Amino acid sequence: MRLDHVQVSCPPGGEDVARAFYRDALGMSELAKPPLLAARGGCWFKDGSAEVHVGVEEDFRPARKAHPAFAVDDLDGLAEKLTGLGYPVNWDNETIPGRRRFHTADGHGNRIEIV
């Protein structure tokens, strides 16, 4: 078994805010959605084996506990970039011994872990 993708949600019309985080801040490439799915809104992103689908929810509420975790090569560099762009960076290097990580939130408030 392998993970194919994770999905997070955004409110209607929230695609540009999602692009600002996943494409511009994290550096993921936007993927073209299949035509039938494109009509529903949302957007998809990929970098390496990590793929995120941002789906539109009419009754949107950000995921504050459930979250994807992305492994990156330059943890400190990404933390600095996100801070500079105004995204929160909350370090947690004590909870899991031997694992450096921080939590942030996309532009809609969905929790994201970076390891």
N, C-alpha and C positions, 0 to 999 in steps of 0.2 A: 504494500500500500504506500502511496505517496500523496502528499497534499497537492491539489491542483490549484486552488485559489482560496482566498478569504473574501468575504463580503462585509462591507460596512455600509451604513446608510447616510443619506443626506436629505434635507427637505427639498421640495419641488423648487427647481431653479438654482440649486446649490452646486451645479457642476463646476462653475468657475472657481469657487472657493475650494473645491476638491482638487482641481488642477493646480491651484496655487500651492497646495501642500504636497500632494503626491508627485506631481510632475516637476514643479519649480523648486520646492524645498528639498524633497527627498531625491530628486533626479531620476525618477522613473519615467519610462516612455509610455505615452498614451497609445492604447491599442484601439483599432477600429472595432466597434461592436457589430455583430451581425444585424442586418437590416430590421428584422422583426423585433430584436431586443433594443435597438437604437431608438425605436419609436416610443419606448417606455421611459426614456431619459436615462440619466446616470452616465458613468464613464468607467473605463477599465484602464489599468496601468500594470506595467511589468518591468522588472529589473532582475536579470539572472533568472533564478527559479521562483522568485517571489512575484505573485500576481494578486492584485487587489481589484475587486469589482466594487464600485460605488453605486449603490442602487437608490432610487428615489422612494421615499416613504411619505405618504400624505400626512400621517400622524407621527412625524419624526420626533424621536428623543435620542440624544447621543448615548452611545454605549460607554458607560463609565467604569465598568468592571471587565466585561468581556473585551478582548482585544487581540489583534495580531501582534506578533513580535518579529522584528526584522533584524537579522544579523548583518552588521556592516564592518568594513575593514578599518575605518577611521572614526571610532566612537566619539572621541574628543572633538574632532573636526566637525562632525555632524551636529553635536551638541552646541558648538559655538555658532554654526550657521543658523540653526533653528532659533537660538536665543536672539541673534541679530535680526532675524525676520519677525520676532515678536511671539514665537511659539513658546509655550512653557517647557522647561526642562527640569525634571525632578529626579535627581540621582537616587539610586537605591543599590548600594554596593554591599549591604550587610545582610539582606534577607536570604539570599542564596550564596553561601560561601564559595568564593572563587569566581563569581560571575559579576563582571562590571555591566551595569545597565542603567538606563534612565527611562522614565515615562514622559510622554508628551501628549498632545492632543492635536488632531487635525483641526482645520478651520471651523468644523461643526461641533467640536467638543468630544469626538470619539477618542477613547483612550488608545494610545499606540505605545508599544514597548520597543526600545532599541537596545540590542545587545552587541 
